[in-house]
Amino acid sequence: MTSQAPADRESTGIEDAVLDATRDCVLAYGVRRTTLTDVAKRAGVSRMSIYRRWPDVQSLVADLMSREWHAVLVAAAAAGLKRRGRQRTRGVAEIVAVVRGLREHPLLRKIKEVDPEILLPYMLDRRGASQEEMLEFVVQALRTGQQDGSIRAGDPERMGRAILLAAQPFALSAALATDKYDATELDAELTALLDAYLSP
């Protein structure tokens, strides 16, 4: 593996510091009330350093969401490697873990609470970078499950999109059901739903 050049490491360090500062600002104020000046001050960098990479707060928040949701995906995949059993069981558990991780994530909770309109394009019109990554994660799990015979035949790309459509409300709209049932019970229902859908 090639090691990062010092300039690349410095750039990565600045990017992480800016995204960390953005996260802190959004958690404190929400997206609409966060300014590049706030972020620069928290990150200990100049506004010009931020402008070189991000033209506005919206692009900063988009990159922040991509980083945070990627971490949720990585954690679910790492936990999945420790599970035994056939791929359908492991894959379903990983998808449910991603949904749970997103639903409980402080950043997503804050955005839903104070700036929900930011999420609308990703719910209604287009997939963002994080959703593309999650789709590929699901599709790969489906292909592996089809190879070991634990997941039914079918186009994994089409099936993956159906799963994304089915699972997303469990992360974003759980409040519609948690007036009577807790999140653990919802996870059990999502598990049953996905398992039945994927069963040969």
N, C-alpha and C positions, 0 to 999 in steps of 0.2 A: 504494500500500500504506500502511495506517495504521500509524504508529509506536506502539510500546508506551508506555503511560503509565509514569512513574517508579515508581509503586507496583507495577505489573505486572512491570516489569523487576526490581525488588527481590525480589518474590515468586518469580520464575523463578530468580533467582540463589541464593536460599536453598534452593529445591527442588533445584537442581542440586548445590549443596554437600552437602545431606543425602543425596541419592542417590549422589554420589561417595563420601561417607563410608561409606554402607551397603555399597557395592561393596568398598571397602578392608577393611571388617570381615569381610564374608563370605569374601573371598579369604584373609584371615588366620585366621579361626576357624571358618568354616562358618556356616550359617544358625542352627542350634539354639543355638550358643554366642554369637551376636551379641545384644546388648541395646540398647535405646533409649538407655541411658546411654552405652554405647560410641560409638554413632553421634553423639549430641549432642556428646560430647567431641571426636571427630575433626572434626566439621563446624564446631565453634566456635559452637554455638547452644545455647539452653536446651532442656531436655526438653519444656517446655511448647510451644515453637515447633514441635516435631515432633508432639506430641499434637494440635495444632490441625489437622493435615493427615493424619496417619496414627495410627490407634489402637494399632497393634502392629507388631512386626517383620515379621510375615507380609505385611501390606499394604504395608509399605515394600519388601520384596523383590519383591512382585508388580509394583509400579510400576517398580522397578529393572530387572526382567527385560523389561518392556514397552519401556523406553527402550533397553536394550542390543540387544534383538532388532530393534527398529525401525532402529537404526543399521546393523545387518547388511543389512537389506532395502534401505535407501537406498543403501548402498555397491554392492550387487549391481545395483540398477536403474541407478545412474550408470555403472557399467562396461558395462552392456548398451546404453546409448545410443551407445557408441563402436563397437559391433560392427556389421558389415555382414551382409547376407543377409536371408533371409526370417524372418518372425516365429517360426516353429517353432524354427529354429536359435538365434535370440537368446533366445527364451523358455526353452528347455531349458537353455541355458547360464546364464541368470540363476537359475533354480531350483536348479541344481547349485551355483552360487556361494553361494546362501543356505544350502544344506545344509552346504557346506564351512565357511562363516563361523560357523555355529552350532556345528558339531562341534569347531572349533578355538578357540572362544571361552573365555577363561579362567574366566569366571563359570559357564558351563554345565558345564565340566569339573570345577570345584570342587564344584558342587551334586551332580553325578552321583557324585563320589567320596565325599562325606561326608554328604549329605542327599538321597539319590535319591528318598525318599518324597514330597518336595515336587513332583516331576514326575509322579507317578502319576495325579493327577486329570486332567491335561492329556493323558495317554496313553490313559486308559481311559474317562473319563466325560464330559468336556466340553472345548470349545475355550476357551482364554483369549483375552484381548484381542489378544495378539501373533499367535496362530493365526488369529484372525479377519482381522487385517490381512494376513497372508500368504495366506490364502485369497482375499481380494479382489485381491491382487497377481497370483495365478495366474489367477484368473477373467478379469481384464482382459487378461492376455497371451493367453489362449485366444480371447477375442473378437476381438482384433486379428489373431491368426493365422487365424481362420476367415474374416475379411474379406479377407485377401490369398490365401486358398486353400491355405495351407501346413499348416493344422491341420484335421483331419477334422470333419465335422458332428457335432453332438451338443449336449446341454445343458451349457453351460460351467460352470454351478454344480455339477452332478452330477460332471462330469469333474474339476473343481477339487478336490472332496472326495476323489475317488479318488487324485488325485496327492498330496494332503496325506497320506493314509494310506500311500501307497507310499513317499514320500520321507522321512517322519519317522524311520523306523528307521535310515536312513543317517546321520542326525545323532545319534540317541540310542543306537543299538545297534551301532555300527560295530565295537566291540571283539569282537563275535561272529565277525567275518570277518578282522580285521587280525592275527590270529595267523599267517596265511599270506600275505595280500595287503595291500599298503599302501593308504593312503587314496586316492591318485591312481588306483589301479586300480579301487577302488570307485566313484569319481566317474565313471570311464569306463563302468562297468556301469550306473550310474544314468542317465547320458546316453543309452546305448543303449536302456534300458528305456523312458524317457520319449519318446524320439524315435519308437520303434516304436509306442507307444500312441497318439501324437498324429498319426502319419502318415495322410494321406488314403487 
